[in-house]
Amino acid sequence: MSDPKAYYITTPIYYINALPHIGNAYTTIVADTLARFNRARGREVVFATGTDEHAEKVLQAAEAQGLEPKVFADGLADGFREAWARLGITYDDFIRTSEERHHRATREVVRRMMDSGDIYKGDYEGWYCVSCATFFPDTDSDSPNCPNEECGKPLERRKQPSYFFRLSAYGDRLLAHFEENPEFVVPEFRKNEVVSFIESGLHDCCISRSSNGWGVPFPGDEEQQVYVWFDALINYLTVTGWPDEDGDYQRLWPCDVHLVGKDILTRFHATLWPAMLMSIGVPLPKTVAAHGFWLNKDRKISKSGGGLVSVDQLAEEMGEMVEVDRDVAYDAVRYFALREMTFGQDAEFSREALWGRFNADLANDLGNVLNRSLPLIERSFEGVIPEGSYDPDIDASVKRAAKLSEERVDDFDFRGALDAIWESIGNLNKYLDTKAPWNLVRDDEAAAKDCLLTTCEAIRRLSILLTPFIPHAAMEVRSQLGLAVGTEGTFEEELSGGPRVAGTKIARGKPIFPRIKIPKSKPAEEAEPVEKSVADEKPKASFDDFMKLEFRVGTCLSAEPVEGADKLYRLKVDIGTEERQVVAGVAHVFPPDELVGKKLVIVANLEPAKIRGVESQGMILAAGEKDPVALVTLDRDVENGERVR
């Protein structure tokens, strides 16, 4: 990809009040995935992250420890760098707001805004939260407690001389920008929230505070310093070398993607920040992408909100439960975060869900392909991947995964991208089931070679696609195939041409993804029975719960009775990329000829289950009170495999 402008992506810079947890680590994992993906396309990438250090609470914490604030901040910034290294985060610039280059950029922003007449001095009075480093006007809070649900700490009443930015003058320009640039904020429903906020009327905002010696001095007024939230946003320009408008600035700006959590989107990244840029005549970033919160029992995971769990803690716990490589344990956390959360929506975090993903996806699916093919190559072909023919159906499956995953990553659909890759991994497992090379080595050696060559080549190509998501584990897969760790070219170069693994001496080691023995939860103490209404009998599902289900269209190819079960059929259903066996309790209602050829809707991502000894790889949808009396079908013909949304 030839492009003179680098792909510039940022995370928010993080408060240094606590080391990374699953909440803020998610933003950085997403950014790293996007950075790796675009590097693999052959594009130059600059990925920036860093720390926000000028908050008043940092000064207070440093004083409590008898340290200079810069010394205190140095230690915590190093802690962030070390945490990101353990997660395999490949940032290019780690920006700190205490750096002189950032002070320089901040002072210049303020000077230019003053020159444009957008800054004036006045008195500010309102409620102030030290923990959130945020002022709340009386219209936002009538309470002495912080209105942020995850905080709730007592507010301080403050009145002080301050400088103000005429944000109120930018409402119409901001709305016009949203209209002309529909991709400026994603997802769409978040953009709608921002537009509604702006349409309700903007107020001028306080951008300075009385100086405490820890912050950016306000130009021309030694008694004031730049408000922490105002100076933090400017870090994105600092990284480019601005206010020098040649060199890196021309190569990087405008930023391609600001990644943020939804809590800092509306007021700051989608309203204040673009208005600041308009004020100084700098182009706006292309996209601000906002994700949801990780929840623990419906509460945001945060230091103040509770449920805080560090990524290091999760990886360590996994290492205590099963013999797994340390880097693979961190990758398992990366995989879980990207696969479990629908970008933009909230998601529930639990250790059980993390372990379940590890077992079902990494151990059972990806690990299973390796564990069934590599030992056979050792036993039957002296550990050398044989020459053979690459199966065209598997080739098509991997190419489809590559195409879909690339499209979905561009749409911030990381879960969907992994779904596409895992569909191809599932096809590869079914291919092994069907071909059964462990039998072919006795009866048809040429066919066995074709099967094993196809399997290993497909694994190689899938490992390329997986590298942005689980980089260490993907390299370990390559290592067991006997390939050099690291990739030599772009996606296009690595995925094109014929098979490359034939003749390679494999290096099978211990299983990369050993199954975790998940501890059984302790039974809850018996409680007094409570009379429930009909509405209370079923718990309500959240939107995120619903989004976990994948409904697909499929054509019924056959319907055979399950032996010993009057109501059960064993259905074969074509869902486009594969045939699924589904056990359905409709035999007492529909004769087989009424089902064969019918388009059905099936839940396609359920874990396989055995019903009367027959494996069911999904569930068909039907309506009825006690017995199903009607199948959920479609009023128009669509292709098999299409998702039902």
N, C-alpha and C positions, 0 to 999 in steps of 0.2 A: 504494500500500500504506500504510494508516494504522496506525501502530504508535508508541505513545509512547516505547518503548524503542529506542534506536539499535542498529544492528547493529555490535557491537564485535568487532573481529578483531585478533589480534596475531601478530607473528613473535617468535621468541626474540630477545633482545638479543645482539648479536654481540661476541665478543672483538675488541679493536682491535689485534690482533697482525699483521693483514694485511688489505689491501683486498679487497672482494668477489670471489669466484671463482664458477665455475658451480655449486659445491656449495651455498654459503649464498645465492647469488643465486636459486636455485630456490625456496627457501622464500618469499622476498620476492616473486617473480613470481607464485606461487600466491596469496599473500595479496592482492596488487594485483588479480589477476583476480577473486577473490571480492568484493573491495571495489567494483570497477567494476561487476560484475554486479548487486550489490544496489543500488547507486546507480541503475542503469538500470531497476530495478524500482520506483523511486520511494521507496526507503527511506533514511532518514538513516543514514550510515555513519561510524564512527570507526575508523580503521586506524592502529595504533601499531607502530612499530619503534624501534630505537635501538641503543645500544652499552653493553656491560658492561665497566667500566673499572677495577674495584678488584682485579684479579688481581695477584699478587706479581710476575709477569713484566713487567707494565706498569711497575711501579716500577723494576725492574732495568733495563729498556730506557731509561727516562727518565734514570736516573742515568748510564748508559753514554754518553748524549748530552749530559750536563751540563745537563739541563732539569728544571724542576719537573714532577712527574707530571701536574698539571692542564694545563700548557702543552703537554706531549707529547700528552696525550689529546685536547686541543682540535683539534690538527692532524689526527689520525686520524679523529675523529668527523666533521670537515668532509669528509674524503676519502670516508667512507661516504655522506654526504648528496649529494655531487657524483656519485658512482657511481650512486646510486638515481635521480637526476635524469636521467642519460643513458639509463637503462632505462625511463623514463617511470613511475616508481613514485609513486603518488599518496597517500602516507601523510599522516595528519592530525596526528600527534604523534610527534616524535622524542625519545624519553626517554633520558637519560644517567644512569647510576647515581651520577655525581659531583655531580648537582644537589641543591640543598638540599631541594626538594620530595620527592625520593626518600629522602634521609637522614631526613626527618621521618616519612615513612610507615614506614620500616624500624624506627626506634626505637619507634614506637607498636605495631607488630606484636610486637616483643620484649617490651615492657612488658605487653601483654595476655596473652601466653603465660606470662610469669612469674606474673601474677596468677592464672592458671588452674592453676598448679602444674605446668605441662608443661616447665619449664626448671629444670635443676639444675646445680651446678658440680662438676667432677671433674677427673681427670687423663686426658689423651689421649696414647696412644702408638701410632704406626703408621707405615706408609710413606706418603710425601707426594710427589706429582708437581707440581713447580713449573709445568711447561708446561700441564698439565690443570687446575691449581688444585684437586686432588682428593686426599683422604686415602684410602688403601686399608688396611683392617684386615688383620691377618695371615691371616685366613681367606680374603681375596680375593687376596692376593699373597704368595707365599713367595720372590719374586725381587726383586733390587734394580732391576729394570727395570719400567717402567709396563706393566700388563697390557692397556692399550688398544692394539690392533693398529696403529692409525694413528699411535701415538706411540712407545712402546718406549724412551723416554729413561730414564736412571738415576733411581731414586727416592732420596729422602732419608729417613733414619730420624729421626722427630721425637717428642719427648715434651714436653708442655706442659700447664699448667692450661687448662681449656676449659669452656665451658658446653655442655650437652647438651639436646637435645629428646627427650622421651619418645615417639618414633615407635612404639616397640614396643606402646604402648597403643592404637594406632589400626588395627590389622590388621582386626579384625572390622567396625568401622565402614566402613572402606574397601571391604571385600568386599560389605557390604550395599549400599553406594552403587552399586557395579558391577552388582549384581543388579537394583536398582530403576531404574537409568538405563543401559540397554544402549547408548545412543549416546554415553556419556561418553568412551570411547576408540575411535577408528576408525583403520585398518580392524579388522575383527573379530579377525583372527589376532594383531594387536598387543595387543589387549585381553586375549586369552588368555595371552599372555606375561606381561603385568603381573599378572594374577590369580595365575598360577603363582608369580611372584616373591613376592607378598604371602603366599600360602598357605605358602611355605617358611619364613616367620617373619621379622619385622622386628626390627631392632636400633636402639637409641637412636643418634642421630647427633650428631656434633660440629657446633656452629653458631657457634663463635667461634675466634679465634686470637690470639696475642700481637700487640699493636698495633705496626704499623710506620709509623703516621701517614698511611696511604693506604687509607681505607676508612671505614665507618660506625662511629663509636665505640659500644661496647656500653653500653647504659644502666646507670648505677650502677657501672661498673667501667672506669676510664680506662686500665687496662693491657691491656684486651681490645678487639677490634673484631669486628664481625659477619663471619662466614665468607662469602666472595665468592659461593658458590652460593646460600646462604640469602638474601642481600640481593638477588641478581639476580632471583629469582622474584617478589619483592615489586613489581617494576616494573609489573606488570599492574594492581595496585591503585593505584599512584602516579598513573598516567595518569588515573584517574577522580576524582582530588582527595581520595581517602580519606586520612586518617580523617574528613574532613568527609562526613557521610552524607546530604547533600542535594545538590541541583544535579546536577552531572555524574555523581556516583556512582549516583544513582537512575536516571538516563537510560542509563547504560552497563552497570552490573553487574546480573546475572552476565555475564561475557564469553561471547560466542557461540562463538568458535573461537580456541583457542590452536593455532597451526601450529608444529610442531617436527620436527626430524630424529629418527629412531628411536633414536639414541645417547643422547639426553637425555630420553627418554620414561619408561622404567621406574622408575629411581631417583628422578628429580626431578619431572617434570611430572605423572606419574600416581600417585605415591606420596607423596613429601615435600610437594609443594605443596598437594594437597587436604587432607592431614593438618594442615598449618599453618592452612589456612582453617577447618577444623573446630575447631581449638584456640581461635581468636579469634571464632568464631560468625559467620563470613562465608559466604554461599552459595558453592557450588562452581561453576566454569565449566560451561557446557553441554556442550562437546565439546573434547577434545584430539585433534587429527588429526596423525598421525605419518607422514612419508614416508620412503622409503628413501634409499640413497646413490647418488651418481653414481660409477661405477667407471671406472678406467683400467687395463685388463688385469687385471681382477678385484681391484684394490685401490682402496679409497676415495680419491676425490680430496680432498686436503686439503693444508695447508701442510706438515704433518709426514709425511703418507702418500705424497706425491709426485704427479706428474701435474697439478700445480696449473696452472690456466689461467684468467685473468681474463676477464670478459665484455668489457672494453675491448679486450683483445688479440684476441679472436675477431672483434669488429666491425671493428677496424682491418685484420685480415688479409683479411676479406671485401671491404673497400673497396679493398685493393690488388689483388684478383683480378678485380674487376668494377666497373663504374661504377654504384654503388648509393648512394642517399641514406643518410647516416649514421644517421638515426633508423630507417630501414627495416632497416639492418643489425642494429641492436640489437633490433628487433622480430623479426627472423629468429631470433635467439638465444632470445627469449621463446617463439616458436612451437615451435622445436625442443624446448625443455625441456618444454613442456606436452604436446606430441604424442608425444614419444619415451618418456617415463617413465609407467608405470602407477603411479598414486599408491599408496604403501605398499610397493612393490617396488623393488629396486635396478635400475639401468639402466646400460648401458655407454655411455660418452661417447667419441666420436671426431670429429675434424674432418670426415672423409669422410662420416659420417652426417649431420652438420649441413649440409654442402654438398648432399648428396643430397636431404635434405628440402626445402631451398630450391629446387632445380631441379624436383623431382617435384611438389611441392605448391603452392608459391608461384608459380613461373615457369610450369610446364606447365599447371596447373589454374586457379588464380585469375587469374594474369596473362594466360593464354590467352584467357579470356572477354573481358577488356578489349581486348586487342590485336587480336582478330578483329572486334569490334563497333564500337569507336570510330572507326577509320579509315574504315569504310564509311559511318558517319553523316557524317563530314567530306566524303567524296567525293560522296555521293548526296543529302544533305539539308542541305547548307550548315552542317554542324556543329550542327544543332539536333535534339534527340531528338524523333522524330515522334509525333503522336497515334496511338493504336491501341488494340487490345483486349489485355488482360492474360490470358495463357494460363492456364486454370484448373489444368492439371496442374503447371505450374511454381509457381503460387501454392500449391498443396497441398504441393509438395516443400519450399518455403521454410518454410511453417507447421510441417511435420513437423520440420524442422531446429530451429526455434525451440523447439518443445515438448520435443524430446529433449535439446537442449543445456542447457536450463534444468534439467530433471530430473537430468541427469548432473552438472552443476556442483554441485548440492545434495548429490550423493553423492560429491563429491570425485573424480569420474571426468572429469578434464579432457581426457584423451586421447579418451574416448568422446564427449564434447561436440564436440570438433573433428572426430571421425569423422562425426558426424551433419551438421555444417555442410559438410564436404567431400563428403559424399554428394550434397547438394543442388547444390554447385558442379559435381560430375561430371554430374548430370542436366542442368544448364544447358549444359555443353559438348556433351553428346549432342543436346540440343535444337537447338543451332546447327548441328551436323553434319547433322541430319535436315532442318531447314528450309532450310539453305543460303541465307541472305538475300542473299549476293553474287550468286546467280543470280536470286533473286526480284525484285531491283530492276529487272531487265530484263523479266521476264515477268509479274510480279504485284506491283505497287507496294504495294497495300493489305496483302497478306500480308507483304511485307518490313517495312512499318511496324509491323504487329502483332508480328513477331518481334523487331525492335530495341527497341520499347517494352518488351516483356516482358523481354528480356535486361537492359536498363538498370535497370528497376524491381527485378528480382530482385537485381541487383548492389547496388543501394542498400540493400535490406532485409538482404542478407547482410552488408554492411559494418557494419550496426548490430549484428548478432550477433557479428561479429568484433572489435568495438571493445574489449571487455574483455581479449581475448587479444593482439591486435597493434594497439594504439591508433593509433600514428603511421601505419602502413601503411593501416589502415582509413580514416583521414582523407584520406590521399593518394588512395585509390580514390574517395572522395566528391568530392575536388577535381577529378579528371579527368572526373567526370560533370557538372561544372559546379555542384555543390552547395556550400553553405556548409560550411566545416570546423567540426565540432562537431555534436552532435545536439540537437534542440530538446525532446524529450520522453522519456518512458519507453519501454521495449520495446513495451509494449502500444500506446501512442500512435503510435510510429514504424512499427509493423508492421500496423496496422489500416487499413481503408478502401481506396480505389482507388489506382491509380497516381499518383505525384506528380512524375514526372520529365519528362512530356511538355512540350515547349516550352522545355526547358532548353538553353542553349548550352553544349556540352561544352568542356573545356579540356584536351584531350589533350596530354600532354607525352611525355617519354622513358619507356620501359617502367619500371614501378615495380620489377619483379622480373626483371632481365636474367639470362639463364642464366649460371651459373658454369662455366667450363671447368675441370673437376676434373683436377688433375695425376695422371698415372699413377704408381702406387707403384713404387719401384725393386725389381727382382727380388732376392730373397734369395740370398745366396751358396750355392752347391751344398754340400750336407752329405753326409757318409757315409751310405749306406743303412742303416737300422735295421730289423731284423726285428720285425714287429708282429704281435700276436695279432689275432684276428678282432674282439675287443672294442675294440681300439685303432684300427681302420680308420676309424671315423666319430667325429668329435668330439662330445662330449656337449653338448646344448643346455641352457641355463639356463632356469629358469622364465620369466624376462623375455623370452628369445628366443621361447619358445612363445607368450607373451601378445601378441607382435607380430602373430601370425597371426589372421586373422578368418575363421571358418568360418560359412557361411550355407546355409540350405536353399533350394533352387530346383527348379522343375519344368521338365523338358526339353520344349521346345515343338517342336523339329524336330532332325533329325540328317541331315546331307548329307555325302557323301564329299568329301574334299579331293582335288582333281585331282592325279594323279601320285603319290598316297600311298596305299598299300594299307591301312594300319592307322589312318588318321586320319579322324575325323569333325569337321565344323564344326557344333557344337551351339548352338542358341539356348536359353538358360536364363532363366526368369523368377524373379528373386530378390526380388520384391515391389515394390520401388520402381523397377525398371528391368529391361530385358532385356540379358543379357550374351551375347557370342559367346565360346565356349570351344572350343579345339581339344583333342581327346582321342584318345589312341591305343587305341581299343577297337573299331574297325571290323571287325577280324578275329575278334572274339569275339561281338559283339552285332549282330543285324540292326536296322535303324532302328526297326521297330515295337516292339521290346522296350525301347527307350529313351524314345520319345515318351510323355509323360504320367507318367514315373517321377520320384519325388522324389529328388534327388541332394544330396550335400553338396559344396560347392565352397569352395576357398580364394579369398576375394573381394577381398583387398587386395594381391594380387601386382601388381607393375608389369606393364603390357601387354607382351607379347612376340610377335614374328612367327615362326610356324612354317610352313615351306614357303610363305612369302609371305602367310600369313593371320594376322591379328592375333588373339591369344588374350587374353581379359580375365579370366583366372582359371584354375583347375585343379580337375578333379573328383577325388574320392578313390575309389580302387579298390584291391583287395587281390589279391596274386598274387606268385609268385616271379620268373618271367621275363616272363610275359605276364599282364595283369590278367584274373582269372577271376571276380571278384565285385565289384560296385559297393557302395560304402558308402551305405546307405540308412537309413531310419528305420522303426521298428516301429509308429509311430503317425503319423497325419496332423497336421502342423502347418502354419501359414501360411508362404508363401514369404517369404524375407527374415529369418526367425527365426535368431538366432545359435546356433551349436552350441558348447557350453561343456564 
